[in-house]
């Protein structure tokens, strides 16, 4: 960790916003291609450590293993994780060798050590990015959360940038209520909770809902899980065909970007649970610890007499929820990606206007913003990378596009 404010230079060749799996993947791929980039980049994260937000979220939800197979990880060697796990075969879960959470965490720490990246994360958040015009060359002024600033020749945004998605009814609640009684899923930490005898309503039918439901039941709660459609299972959130040319060939050949956006939505198809998680929840349903309210949504919520009263928009089927006294509501309705609302992209968009399709920027084939040396990773890059852009496989695919532009002067923008 870069632990001294004095270590922050005035200028850096490459600033990386975020220190999660996408940023880590980018850095290992960059150093593999060009060792001389060592010392020319800094990653920025409030904690000053790699993978801290990822690790915190997995721990808070008590997620036992990843959804992605072992081949998808931050090291350039696709077999590195499997090799690392040779002495820990029980930490790879069937099917497809899904890495256990602790195994993946240990492997990432080993990757950081092996690539000597411990001192590459500066402990501050980037809160503002302003493009600077310097003749024909672009530079970027980065304001940090600790009051410091730095100028970078190039920037990669690798911190996701998604905003928690809250349903309209949350903003329409007329009564005041204790803050901890209605939370978006990213605010929930199961490790801090005692839920014996409570009734918890979870909104959403994806894997996050499933993990939260299991955690709540294990703490003695009864869980009501409400989903706009029938909860269904699939192993991966996007078909494995989207990782290689099987589906991507047709995706890349599609010239209409609005059609590409639709292809991304159809491929991800909203939230789903893994077969093992849904099977556990169905068993709890038979035991009376879990109730599914499917094809249903909240129309109104009211806090009264220390509990929630819920009105459902499909009362013909779910009349009984009106009479349930609910202690907590957890909203697991995902997040929204929109470059136009991204706090770090406002000034970039003003200086370098660019087409945005349903929130996704139309970056070039190297995931570079039109006209400047700013690059995008994660879900915002989906129009180029495909439906798996936000996943671990998407981190590798994005790195394969960005690294050549960072290492070859011939690929600099004209």
N, C-alpha and C positions, 0 to 999 in steps of 0.2 A: 504494500500500500504506500502511496505517496503521502507520507504523514506530516510533511512540513509545508506550510504555506510558501516558504522561501523556495521550494523546489519547483514551483509553477513558473515556467518561462513566459516571456511576453508573447512569443510566437511559437507555433508548432505546425509541422507539416500537415498532420492529420489528427483531427479531433473526432472521437467516437462517442456518441451520446448513448449511454447505457453500458452495462457490464454483465448482461445476461447471456444466454446461450448463443444468440445471434452474434453479439459482439465478440464473444470468445471464439466462435467458429471463424469469423472474419479474420481475427488476428492470427490464429494458427495457420490459416491458409495463406495469409499475406506473408508471414515470415518464411513459410515453406518456399514460396516463389521468389522472395527477395529478402535475404537475411539483413541487408543493409538498412531495411526499414526499422530495425530495432532502435529504439531511442528517438524515433521520429513521430511517434503517435502517443496519445494519451486517451484512455477511456475515462469517462466521467460518470460517477454514480454516488448518490448521497452516502452510502455506507463505506465507500472506499475499497470494497472487495468484489471479486467476481461472483456471480451467481447468487447473490444474497437474496434478491427478491424471489427468484425461482425457488430457492431452498425454503424460504419463509412460507411461501404459498403451499408447497407440498407438505410441510410440517403442520401448518394451520388446518389443512383439510385432511390430514392423516392419510395421504395417498400412498398405498403400499408399493406401487410400481408404475412405470411410465406406460403410455399407450402406444409409443413408437418402438419398433424392434431395435435390437442392440446395434444394428448397422448405422442408425441415425444418432450421431453424437458429434461433439465439436472438433475432434482431431481429424486431420486430413486423411489418415489411414482408416478406411472403413472397417477394418477388422480390429482396431485398437481396443475397443471396449470388450469384445469377445475374448481377446487375448488376456486382457486385464482380469476378466472374470473366470479364467481357467481354474483357479483354485477355489472359486466360490460358485459352483454350478447351481446351487439352490437359490442363488440370488437372481437367476434368470427364470422368468415365469412363462409358462405355456399359455397360448401357443406363440410361436415366432420369437422366442427368447426376449421377452419384454424385461428390461432391466429393473431390478428393485430400486426403490428411491435411494436407499443408503449406498448401494453399489454405484449408481449413477453419480451421486454426490462425491464419493471417494474417487471415482474415475476422473471427474472434472478437476478435482484438486490435484490429482497426479498429472493431468494434462497441463495445468497451470504451472506446476513445478517443473515438468520436463521442458516446457517451452520458455521457462524463466520469465513468467509474466506477473509474478507477485507484486512488483513495484510499478505496474502500468495503469493502476486505477487511482484517480484523484478523488478525494472524498468531498465532492460537491455535486449538486444538481445543476445542469444547464437550464436556465430559466428564460433565456432570450437569445436568439440568433439574428444578427443584422448583417446582411451582405454589404461589403465595402467595394466600391469601384476603384480600381487602381489601374488606370489605362485600360488595356484590353483584358487584364487579368482580374479574376474575382478573388476576394478574400472574405473572411467571415469574422465578425466580432462576437464573441460568446460571453454573455453575462452569467456569472455563477451565483448560486444561492448563498455563498459566504461573502459576497461583496467583491470578490476578485473578478477579473476578466482576462481573456486571452484572445489573441488573433490566430486563426487557423487558415492555412492555404486551402485545405479540403476538409469536408465534414461528412461523416456517415451517421445517420439517425438510425439507431438500432435498439431503441427502447420501447417498441410497440406503438405507443402513442394513442392507444384506444381509450375512450372515455366510457365509464360504467353506464350501462343502459338501464334506465329506470322507467317502468310503465307510467302512463299518464295518470293513473289513479293515485299514485304515490303523492304527486304534487297537488292533488285535489282533496287530500285529507284535511277536514275542517277542524278537528280536535287536536290539541297538543298531546304529545305522548313522550315517554322516556326514550331517549335517543337510541339506547341499545335494544329496543324492542322492535325496531324495523331497520334492517341492515341490508346493504348490497352484499352479495356473497364475498367480494374481495375484502370486506371489513370483518368477516367472521373468522375467529380463531378458536377452533374446537378445544384446544388445550386449556383454555381459560374458563371453560363453562361447566357448571353443574346444572343438569336439566331434569333431575329426578321428578317425575310426576307432571312435567310441563307438556303442553301441546304446542308443537312447532309447525307452522305452515311454511312450506318451501315452494316458491314459484319458479317453474322452469322444468324442462324434461331432459336436460343434458347431463353429462357426466359429473359436472360440479354439483348439481342437485343430488345426484346419487351418492357422492362421497359425503356431502353434508348430512343427508338423511341417515346414512349408516352411522356416522359419528354421533348424531343426536340420539338415535335409538340405543346405541351402546352406553349413553349417559342417562338412560332411563326415561327418555321422552317418548311420547307418541307423535309420529310424524304424519302430517297431511301433505301430500305432494300434488300440486296443481299444475297442469300442463295444457296448453292450448290444443294439443293434439294427443293422440295415443302415444304413450312412451314406447320407444322401440330400441332395439339393441343392434349395434354393429361394432366390429372389432376396432376399426379406425374411423376417425372423424371424416376422412376423405379416402376413397378407394385407392389402394396401392398403385393402381394404374396411372394415377395422377403424379406419381413420383418420377416415372420414366416416360419414354416416347409413346407408350400405348395410347394414352389419351392426350398427352401434351402436344403431340404432333398436330392433331386437329385443332387444338386450342390456339397454338401459335400461328396456324394457317388462317385463322379467322380474322379478317381485317376489321370487322366492325367491333369496336371496343365495348359498346353497350351489350352486344351479344356475348362477348367474353365475360362481362360482369355477370350476366345471367347464368353462364356456364359455371362460374365460381359458386354462385348461390345454390344451384342444383347439385353440384358435386358435394358441397358441405351439408346441404339439406337440413339446416338448423341443428339443434342439439340431439345427441343420441348417447346412450349409455353402453358400456361394454357388457357383453353377455354375462360375465361373472357378477358384476355389480347389480344388474337388473334381476338376476336369479336370486341373489341374497335378499333384495327388497321384496320380491314376490313371496319368499318364504316368511319374511316378517309380516307381510300382509295377511297371510294365512294364520299367523299367530296373534293378529289383532294389534300389532305394534305400528302398523303402517296402513294408511288409507290413500289410494290413488283417486284423484279427481281429474279425469282426463277429458279432453275436448271441452275445456272450461277455463275461464279467466275471471279475475276479480273485477267487478264493476264498481265497487265502493268498499272502503274500509273505514272503520270508526273505532277509536280508542275510548272505552267506557268501562268504569268500574274495574280498572286494573287488568283489562283484557281487550283483545280485538274482537269486533263483530264484523264478519265478512259477508258481503253480498256477491253472489256469483252471477255471471252473465248467462248461465245456462241452468237456471233454477228448476227447469222441468226435470232435469236429471239429478241435480245436486242440491235439492231443497234443504237437506239436513245440515249443510255447512252454515246456514244462517243462524242455527241455534248452538253452534259450537263456540265455546269460549277459548280463544287462542292466545297463548302467552307471548309468542314471538313470530315475526315474519322475516324470512330470509329470501331476498329476491335474487335468484340466480338466472337472470335474463341476459347474460353476456355483456358485451361492450360494443360501442360504435366506433368505426374507423372513418374519419373524414379529414382529409388534408386541409380543408377550408377552416376547420375548427381546431386544428392541431396548434397548441400554443407556441411551438417553435417555428412554425411555417408561415405565420402571418406576414412577416416582413420579407420572407423569401418570395412568397406569392406576389407581393406588391412590386418587388424589384424585378422578378422574373415570372410574369404571368404565364400560366400554363393550363391546358385543358385538364379538367377533373371530371371523371365519370362516376357518378353516384358515390362521391367521396374519395375515390381512388385516383391518384395523380397519374398522368400519362408520361411516365419517365422513359428514358431511352433504353436500349437493350442492355446497357451497363447499370441500369437502375439509377441513372444520373438525372438530376433536375435539368430541365432545358435551359441552356445558356450559362450554367455555372457548375462548380465542382462540389455539389452537394448530392449525396447518395442516400437511398432509402432501402431499409430492410424490413422484413416482417410483413404483416398483412397489407400495409400500404403499397407494397410492391406486387400485389397479386395479379394485376393486369399483365405483367411480364412473366412472373414466376409461376403463376397458376394457383389453384385452390389450396395447395399445401404450403403457401408462402409463409404462414405464421408458425408452421411446425418446425421441428428439428431438421427434417429433410429440406424444408424451405430455406433454412439458414445456410445449408451447404450449397443449395442451388443459387442463392443470392450471392454468396461469396465467390462462386465460380464466375459470376458476371461482373462483380465489382473489382475483384483483385486485378484482372488484366488492365482495367482503366487506371488503377492506382500505381501499377508497376511499369507500364509501357507509355513512354511519352508520345508515341504515335497515336495513341487512343485518347489523348487530351482533346477537349472540345476546341473546335476551330473558331 
